[in-house]
Amino acid sequence: MGKIIAVCMSEKKGTQKKDVGKGLFVAEHGIVGDAHAGRWHRQVSLLSFEQVEAFRARGAEVALGAFGENLVVSGFDFKTLPIGTRFRAGDVLLEMTQIGKKCHSHCEIYKVMGDCIMPREGVFARVLHGGWIARGDVLTIETEKEKLDAAIITASDKGAQGLREDVSGAKTAEMLIEAGYTISERIILPDEKDELVHKLLKLSDMGIALVVTTGGTGFSPRDVTPEATLEVAERLVPGIPEAMRALSMQITHRAMLSRAAAGIRKRTLIVNLPGSPKAVAECLGFILPELRHGIEILRGEAGECARR
């Protein structure tokens, strides 16, 4: 178990980072506002506070963040841990991807001291689940398999105005909880594409495993949930809505009118469900057993599902 001593950022690469006290970590990106964030394997850098103190004891006056580290943590000798080690601080989950780095151009610290500890003591990680980390937070090694969380968005003008009970959202939550998911958020939004897009982006930035929407998949001019899903998705998963339509066609031929979509953004699977609780129970019940395997593949927790 360790303790966060500093959360450091810099707006430009090649400059020393400064302790800002806390930071918002985004899945598959890094810290919001930090120059080294991005879609690569070195999104967050970590350095042992004890190593910084040992360097200071040699007469160096270095501030936290001066080595280019994002997180200064006491209680860990990071370089002794294997690649793939996962760390948790609150909602944030990090996975260590690299130990040390080659220094291509010596920093000011090296020029003064003839040494810099970051190339051999620092480690790098990617963000698997987002959230806030602040100075004083506890950092632990995650030994259990990553738990799956889910969020539910009900798209309904009347529901958002409090004129209609969110029965479909309640049914979705009940089924997901029974299947072992933790519900991180449940919200009702009006049938406004921009609002839906904003929420879907926020939830996938957090690294929520599964986002399920209900409603807004029909022919009404106000039905825009599929369009919002398609706008944020990086990859489509057409088999999921195709399977739901195939099932529903056995019950009513009007199922062919469903425009539901499904897609992946970062580490998040987004699935559109119909708006009625009966259709939710039918469709979600049909696809739910397979979704977990798909999410585990997406997150590197399971192998591919090809059959011989």
C-alpha positions as CSV (number, residue, x, y, z in Angstrom):
1,M,0.0,0.0,0.0
2,G,1.3,3.5,-0.9
3,K,0.3,7.1,-0.5
4,I,0.1,9.8,-3.2
5,I,2.5,12.5,-2.3
6,A,2.1,14.7,-5.4
7,V,0.0,14.8,-8.6
8,C,2.1,16.7,-11.2
9,M,1.4,18.0,-14.7
10,S,3.0,20.1,-17.4
11,E,1.2,21.8,-20.3
12,K,4.2,21.4,-22.7
13,K,6.6,18.5,-23.3
14,G,10.2,19.0,-22.3
15,T,9.3,21.2,-19.3
16,Q,9.3,20.2,-15.6
17,K,6.0,19.2,-14.2
18,K,4.5,21.0,-11.2
19,D,2.5,19.6,-8.3
20,V,-1.2,20.6,-8.9
21,G,-2.6,18.6,-6.0
22,K,-5.1,16.6,-7.9
23,G,-5.9,15.5,-11.5
24,L,-8.7,14.0,-13.6
25,F,-7.6,10.7,-15.2
26,V,-9.3,9.7,-18.4
27,A,-9.3,6.1,-19.6
28,E,-6.9,5.3,-22.4
29,H,-5.6,9.0,-22.3
30,G,-4.0,10.1,-19.1
31,I,-4.4,13.2,-17.0
32,V,-6.5,16.0,-18.5
33,G,-4.3,18.9,-19.3
34,D,-1.0,17.0,-19.2
35,A,1.3,17.2,-22.2
36,H,2.2,13.5,-22.1
37,A,-1.4,12.3,-22.2
38,G,-2.6,10.5,-25.3
39,R,-3.4,7.1,-26.9
40,W,-0.1,5.4,-26.2
41,H,1.5,3.2,-23.5
42,R,3.1,6.0,-21.4
43,Q,0.1,8.0,-20.4
44,V,1.1,8.3,-16.7
45,S,4.5,8.3,-15.1
46,L,5.1,7.2,-11.5
47,L,8.1,7.7,-9.3
48,S,8.9,6.6,-5.7
49,F,9.0,9.4,-3.1
50,E,11.7,7.5,-1.3
51,Q,13.9,7.6,-4.4
52,V,13.3,11.4,-4.7
53,E,14.3,11.8,-1.1
54,A,17.5,9.7,-1.5
55,F,18.4,11.9,-4.5
56,R,17.8,15.1,-2.5
57,A,20.1,13.7,0.3
58,R,22.9,13.9,-2.2
59,G,22.6,17.7,-2.2
60,A,20.1,18.1,-5.1
61,E,17.4,20.7,-4.7
62,V,14.6,19.2,-6.8
63,A,10.9,19.9,-6.6
64,L,8.3,17.2,-6.9
65,G,7.6,16.8,-10.6
66,A,11.1,18.0,-11.7
67,F,11.9,14.5,-13.1
68,G,8.9,14.6,-15.3
69,E,6.8,12.3,-13.2
70,N,3.0,12.6,-12.8
71,L,2.6,10.7,-9.6
72,V,5.0,10.7,-6.7
73,V,4.1,7.8,-4.4
74,S,5.5,6.7,-1.1
75,G,5.6,3.0,-0.2
76,F,6.5,1.4,-3.5
77,D,9.8,0.6,-5.2
78,F,8.2,0.6,-8.6
79,K,11.1,-0.8,-10.6
80,T,10.9,-4.1,-8.7
81,L,7.3,-4.8,-9.9
82,P,6.5,-6.7,-13.1
83,I,5.1,-5.1,-16.2
84,G,1.3,-5.5,-16.1
85,T,1.0,-4.7,-12.4
86,R,-2.3,-2.8,-11.8
87,F,-2.7,0.0,-9.3
88,R,-5.9,1.4,-7.9
89,A,-6.6,4.8,-6.3
90,G,-10.3,5.3,-5.7
91,D,-12.0,4.8,-9.1
92,V,-8.8,5.1,-11.0
93,L,-7.1,1.9,-12.3
94,L,-3.7,2.0,-13.8
95,E,-1.7,-0.7,-15.6
96,M,2.1,-0.5,-15.6
97,T,3.5,-0.8,-19.1
98,Q,7.2,0.2,-19.0
99,I,10.0,0.4,-16.5
100,G,12.4,3.3,-17.0
101,K,13.2,5.0,-20.3
102,K,16.1,6.0,-22.4
103,C,17.1,9.6,-21.9
104,H,17.8,11.1,-25.4
105,S,18.7,14.6,-24.1
106,H,20.0,15.1,-20.6
107,C,17.8,17.3,-18.4
108,E,19.0,20.2,-16.3
109,I,19.1,18.0,-13.2
110,Y,21.5,15.6,-15.0
111,K,23.7,18.5,-16.1
112,V,24.0,19.8,-12.5
113,M,24.2,16.4,-10.6
114,G,25.6,14.1,-13.3
115,D,22.6,11.8,-12.7
116,C,18.8,11.6,-13.1
117,I,16.7,8.9,-11.5
118,M,13.7,8.9,-13.8
119,P,15.3,6.8,-16.6
120,R,16.0,3.9,-14.1
121,E,13.5,4.4,-11.2
122,G,10.4,5.8,-13.0
123,V,7.7,3.6,-14.5
124,F,4.9,4.3,-16.9
125,A,1.3,3.2,-17.0
126,R,-1.9,3.5,-19.0
127,V,-5.3,4.5,-17.5
128,L,-7.8,1.6,-17.5
129,H,-10.5,3.3,-15.5
130,G,-10.8,7.1,-15.0
131,G,-11.6,9.3,-12.1
132,W,-9.8,11.8,-9.8
133,I,-6.6,11.2,-7.9
134,A,-5.5,13.8,-5.2
135,R,-2.6,14.3,-2.9
136,G,-3.0,12.0,0.1
137,D,-5.0,9.3,-1.7
138,V,-4.1,5.7,-1.0
139,L,-2.6,3.7,-3.9
140,T,-2.9,-0.1,-3.8
141,I,-1.9,-3.0,-6.0
142,E,-5.0,-4.5,-7.6
143,T,-4.8,-8.3,-7.3
144,E,-8.4,-9.2,-8.2
145,K,-9.9,-9.5,-11.7
146,E,-11.3,-6.1,-12.8
147,K,-14.9,-5.8,-11.8
148,L,-17.4,-4.8,-14.4
149,D,-19.4,-1.6,-13.9
150,A,-22.3,-0.3,-16.0
151,A,-24.2,2.9,-16.6
152,I,-27.8,3.3,-17.8
153,I,-29.1,6.2,-19.9
154,T,-32.8,6.5,-20.5
155,A,-33.6,8.7,-23.5
156,S,-37.0,10.2,-22.9
157,D,-38.4,13.7,-23.1
158,K,-41.3,13.0,-20.8
159,G,-39.0,11.0,-18.4
160,A,-36.6,13.9,-18.2
161,Q,-39.5,16.3,-17.4
162,G,-40.7,14.0,-14.6
163,L,-43.9,13.2,-16.5
164,R,-43.2,9.4,-17.0
165,E,-41.8,6.8,-14.7
166,D,-38.5,5.3,-15.9
167,V,-39.7,1.7,-15.8
168,S,-37.3,0.5,-18.6
169,G,-34.3,2.0,-16.8
170,A,-35.3,0.3,-13.6
171,K,-35.7,-3.0,-15.4
172,T,-32.3,-2.6,-17.0
173,A,-30.7,-1.9,-13.7
174,E,-32.3,-4.9,-12.1
175,M,-31.1,-7.3,-14.8
176,L,-27.5,-5.9,-14.8
177,I,-27.2,-6.1,-11.0
178,E,-28.4,-9.7,-11.1
179,A,-25.8,-10.4,-13.8
180,G,-23.1,-9.1,-11.4
181,Y,-22.5,-5.6,-12.7
182,T,-22.1,-2.6,-10.4
183,I,-24.3,0.3,-11.5
184,S,-22.1,3.4,-11.5
185,E,-24.7,5.8,-12.8
186,R,-28.3,5.8,-13.9
187,I,-29.7,9.0,-15.6
188,I,-32.6,10.2,-17.7
189,L,-31.9,12.5,-20.5
190,P,-34.2,14.2,-23.1
191,D,-34.1,13.1,-26.7
192,E,-31.4,15.6,-27.5
193,K,-28.4,14.2,-29.6
194,D,-25.9,16.6,-28.2
195,E,-26.7,15.8,-24.6
196,L,-26.6,12.1,-25.3
197,V,-23.3,12.4,-27.1
198,H,-21.8,14.4,-24.2
199,K,-22.9,11.8,-21.6
200,L,-21.6,8.9,-23.7
201,L,-18.2,10.5,-24.1
202,K,-18.0,11.2,-20.4
203,L,-18.9,7.7,-19.4
204,S,-16.4,6.1,-21.9
205,D,-13.7,8.5,-20.7
206,M,-14.3,7.1,-17.2
207,G,-13.8,3.6,-18.6
208,I,-17.2,2.3,-17.7
209,A,-17.4,-1.3,-19.0
210,L,-20.9,-1.2,-20.3
211,V,-23.2,1.7,-21.1
212,V,-26.8,0.7,-21.9
213,T,-29.3,3.1,-23.3
214,T,-33.1,2.6,-23.4
215,G,-35.4,4.4,-25.7
216,G,-35.0,6.7,-28.7
217,T,-34.4,3.9,-31.3
218,G,-37.6,4.3,-33.4
219,F,-38.7,6.4,-36.3
220,S,-39.9,9.5,-34.5
221,P,-38.0,12.6,-35.4
222,R,-37.0,12.9,-31.8
223,D,-35.5,9.4,-31.7
224,V,-31.7,10.1,-32.0
225,T,-30.1,7.6,-29.6
226,P,-28.5,5.5,-32.5
227,E,-27.1,8.6,-34.1
228,A,-25.5,9.7,-30.8
229,T,-24.1,6.2,-30.4
230,L,-22.7,6.1,-33.9
231,E,-21.1,9.6,-33.4
232,V,-19.0,8.5,-30.4
233,A,-18.3,4.9,-31.4
234,E,-14.8,4.1,-32.7
235,R,-15.8,0.6,-33.8
236,L,-19.3,-0.8,-34.4
237,V,-20.7,-4.1,-33.1
238,P,-23.5,-4.8,-35.5
239,G,-24.0,-8.4,-34.3
240,I,-25.6,-7.2,-31.1
241,P,-28.5,-5.2,-32.5
242,E,-28.9,-7.8,-35.3
243,A,-29.3,-10.5,-32.7
244,M,-31.9,-8.5,-30.7
245,R,-33.9,-7.8,-33.9
246,A,-33.8,-11.4,-34.9
247,L,-35.1,-12.4,-31.5
248,S,-37.8,-9.7,-31.4
249,M,-39.0,-10.6,-35.0
250,Q,-40.2,-13.9,-33.6
251,I,-42.5,-11.9,-31.3
252,T,-43.5,-9.0,-33.6
253,H,-42.6,-8.1,-37.1
254,R,-42.4,-4.5,-36.1
255,A,-39.1,-5.3,-34.6
256,M,-37.7,-4.6,-38.1
257,L,-38.4,-1.0,-37.4
258,S,-35.8,-0.8,-34.5
259,R,-32.8,1.3,-35.4
260,A,-30.8,0.2,-32.3
261,A,-27.0,0.3,-32.6
262,A,-24.0,-0.9,-30.6
263,G,-20.4,0.2,-30.6
264,I,-17.1,0.4,-28.8
265,R,-15.3,3.5,-27.6
266,K,-12.0,3.0,-25.8
267,R,-12.7,0.3,-23.2
268,T,-16.5,0.8,-23.2
269,L,-19.2,-1.1,-24.9
270,I,-22.4,0.9,-25.7
271,V,-25.6,-0.9,-26.5
272,N,-29.0,0.6,-27.4
273,L,-32.1,-1.1,-26.0
274,P,-35.7,-0.4,-26.8
275,G,-37.8,1.8,-24.6
276,S,-40.4,-0.6,-23.3
277,P,-39.7,-2.7,-20.2
278,K,-41.0,-5.8,-21.9
279,A,-38.7,-5.4,-24.8
280,V,-35.8,-4.5,-22.5
281,A,-36.4,-7.8,-20.6
282,E,-36.5,-9.8,-23.8
283,C,-33.6,-8.2,-25.6
284,L,-31.2,-7.7,-22.7
285,G,-32.0,-11.1,-21.3
286,F,-31.0,-12.6,-24.7
287,I,-27.7,-10.8,-25.2
288,L,-26.5,-10.4,-21.5
289,P,-24.8,-13.8,-21.2
290,E,-22.5,-13.0,-24.2
291,L,-21.8,-9.4,-23.4
292,R,-19.5,-10.3,-20.5
293,H,-17.3,-12.4,-22.7
294,G,-17.1,-9.6,-25.3
295,I,-16.2,-7.0,-22.7
296,E,-13.5,-9.3,-21.2
297,I,-12.0,-9.6,-24.7
298,L,-12.1,-5.9,-25.1
299,R,-10.3,-5.4,-21.8
300,G,-7.7,-8.1,-22.3
301,E,-9.2,-10.4,-19.6
302,A,-10.2,-13.2,-22.0
303,G,-9.0,-14.8,-25.3
304,E,-10.8,-14.6,-28.6
305,C,-14.0,-16.5,-29.1
306,A,-13.2,-18.2,-32.4
307,R,-14.2,-21.9,-32.6
308,R,-12.4,-24.7,-34.3
